[in-house]
Amino acid sequence: MSIHKEAASKKPATACPSTFKTFSLAVQALVALERHSGKCSSGDIASYLHLESTLIRRILKTLAHADMIESREGRDGGYRLKKNASDITLAEVYSILQVHNSISDGMLDATTGHCFAAEIRESFAGILSEIEESTLKILESRTIADMVEQTI
C-alpha cells in the first residue's frame, strides 16, 4: 500500500485544497517551524511566508490532524514539529495533503461520455499510478531537514 493510500483516511473534512501550491506552502511552513526552533504561531508563519493567515491555518490543521505537528493554545501557544525534521520526508507531506488525488481526479473525470472512455480511463489510471510511484520515490529521499539545510 502506498503512503498516499494510507494517508487518505486521515484527511479531515475541512482540509486545505490538495494542490502543488498547498504542498509547497506546507513544506515551507514546516521549514519555518524548524528554523524557528520547532515552535511558531500560525500568524508568525503566515507573516514569514507572506501568506494569508486563514490558508496557513488550514494547512497547519491538516498537518496537525495527521500528527506531523502539534498545536498549543494560550500565551506560550503555537505550532511545533512532533518529530525530528530529519524524520519528516516530503513524501509524507505530499501524501497527507493527497496532492496526487487532485491530479488523478482531474484526468479521470475528463474520460467520460465517448466510445473509448473506459479504455483511455484504464490507460490513464496506469500512467497515474506510475507517476505517483515515481513522485513518492523522489520525495521519500528528501526531508524537512534537507530543505532547512538548503535554505541556510
C-alpha positions as CSV (number, residue, x, y, z in Angstrom):
1,M,0.0,0.0,0.0
2,S,1.4,3.4,-0.9
3,I,1.9,6.2,1.6
4,H,-0.8,8.1,-0.4
5,K,-3.4,5.5,0.3
6,E,-2.5,5.2,4.0
7,A,-2.9,9.0,4.4
8,A,-6.2,9.1,2.6
9,S,-8.3,8.1,5.6
10,K,-6.7,10.8,7.8
11,K,-7.8,13.8,5.8
12,P,-10.2,16.0,7.8
13,A,-13.5,17.1,6.1
14,T,-12.5,20.8,6.2
15,A,-8.9,20.2,5.0
16,C,-7.0,22.5,2.8
17,P,-7.1,22.1,-1.0
18,S,-4.9,19.3,-2.4
19,T,-2.7,21.1,-4.8
20,F,1.0,21.5,-5.5
21,K,0.8,25.1,-4.2
22,T,-0.6,23.7,-0.9
23,F,2.2,21.1,-0.8
24,S,4.8,23.9,-1.4
25,L,3.3,26.0,1.4
26,A,3.2,23.1,3.8
27,V,6.8,22.3,3.2
28,Q,7.7,26.0,3.7
29,A,5.7,26.1,6.9
30,L,7.5,23.0,8.2
31,V,10.8,24.6,7.3
32,A,9.8,27.8,9.1
33,L,8.9,25.8,12.2
34,E,12.3,24.0,12.2
35,R,14.2,27.3,11.5
36,H,12.4,28.8,14.5
37,S,13.4,26.1,16.9
38,G,10.4,24.0,16.1
39,K,7.7,26.3,17.5
40,C,5.8,29.2,15.9
41,S,2.4,30.8,15.8
42,S,0.3,30.5,12.6
43,G,0.3,34.3,12.4
44,D,4.1,34.3,12.5
45,I,4.3,31.6,9.9
46,A,1.9,33.5,7.6
47,S,3.8,36.7,8.0
48,Y,7.1,34.9,7.5
49,L,5.8,33.3,4.2
50,H,3.8,36.4,3.2
51,L,0.6,34.5,3.2
52,E,-3.0,34.9,4.4
53,S,-3.4,33.5,7.9
54,T,-6.5,31.6,7.0
55,L,-4.8,29.5,4.3
56,I,-1.8,28.6,6.5
57,R,-4.1,27.7,9.4
58,R,-5.9,25.3,7.1
59,I,-2.7,23.7,6.0
60,L,-1.4,23.5,9.6
61,K,-4.7,22.0,10.8
62,T,-4.3,19.3,8.2
63,L,-0.7,18.6,9.3
64,A,-1.8,18.5,12.9
65,H,-4.6,16.1,12.2
66,A,-2.0,13.8,10.7
67,D,0.1,14.1,13.8
68,M,3.0,15.7,12.0
69,I,2.8,18.8,14.1
70,E,1.0,19.8,17.3
71,S,-0.7,23.0,18.3
72,R,-0.9,24.6,21.7
73,E,-3.2,27.4,22.6
74,G,-2.5,30.2,25.0
75,R,0.3,32.5,25.9
76,D,3.0,30.0,25.0
77,G,1.0,28.5,22.2
78,G,1.8,27.9,18.6
79,Y,2.7,25.0,16.4
80,R,5.7,22.7,16.8
81,L,7.0,19.7,15.0
82,K,6.1,16.4,16.6
83,K,9.2,14.7,15.4
84,N,12.7,15.5,14.2
85,A,12.8,17.4,10.9
86,S,15.2,14.7,9.6
87,D,12.4,12.1,10.1
88,I,9.8,14.0,8.1
89,T,10.0,13.2,4.4
90,L,8.5,15.3,1.7
91,A,6.6,12.1,0.6
92,E,4.8,12.2,4.0
93,V,3.7,15.8,3.5
94,Y,2.7,15.1,-0.1
95,S,0.6,12.1,1.0
96,I,-1.0,13.8,3.9
97,L,-2.2,16.5,1.6
98,Q,-3.3,14.0,-1.0
99,V,-1.9,16.0,-3.8
100,H,-1.9,13.1,-6.2
101,N,-5.7,12.8,-5.9
102,S,-6.2,16.3,-7.4
103,I,-4.2,15.3,-10.4
104,S,-5.7,11.9,-10.9
105,D,-9.3,13.0,-10.3
106,G,-9.0,15.7,-12.9
107,M,-7.6,13.4,-15.5
108,L,-10.0,10.6,-14.8
109,D,-13.0,12.9,-14.6
110,A,-12.3,14.0,-18.2
111,T,-12.6,10.5,-19.5
112,T,-16.4,10.1,-19.8
113,G,-19.0,10.1,-22.4
114,H,-17.3,8.8,-25.5
115,C,-16.8,5.5,-27.3
116,F,-13.3,4.8,-25.9
117,A,-13.7,6.4,-22.4
118,A,-13.3,3.2,-20.5
119,E,-10.1,2.2,-22.3
120,I,-8.5,5.6,-22.0
121,R,-9.5,5.8,-18.4
122,E,-7.8,2.5,-17.7
123,S,-4.7,3.7,-19.6
124,F,-4.6,6.9,-17.6
125,A,-5.0,5.0,-14.3
126,G,-1.9,3.0,-15.1
127,I,0.1,6.2,-16.1
128,L,-1.1,8.0,-12.9
129,S,0.0,5.0,-10.8
130,E,3.5,5.2,-12.3
131,I,3.6,9.0,-11.7
132,E,2.6,8.6,-8.1
133,E,5.2,5.8,-7.6
134,S,8.0,7.9,-9.2
135,T,7.0,11.1,-7.3
136,L,6.9,9.3,-3.9
137,K,10.2,7.7,-4.6
138,I,11.9,11.1,-5.2
139,L,10.1,12.8,-2.3
140,E,10.9,9.9,0.1
141,S,14.6,10.7,-0.4
142,R,14.2,14.3,0.9
143,T,13.4,15.5,4.4
144,I,12.4,18.8,6.0
145,A,15.9,18.9,7.5
146,D,17.3,18.7,4.0
147,M,15.1,21.6,2.9
148,V,16.2,23.6,6.0
149,E,19.9,22.9,5.2
150,Q,19.3,24.2,1.6
151,T,17.8,27.4,2.9
152,I,20.5,28.5,5.2
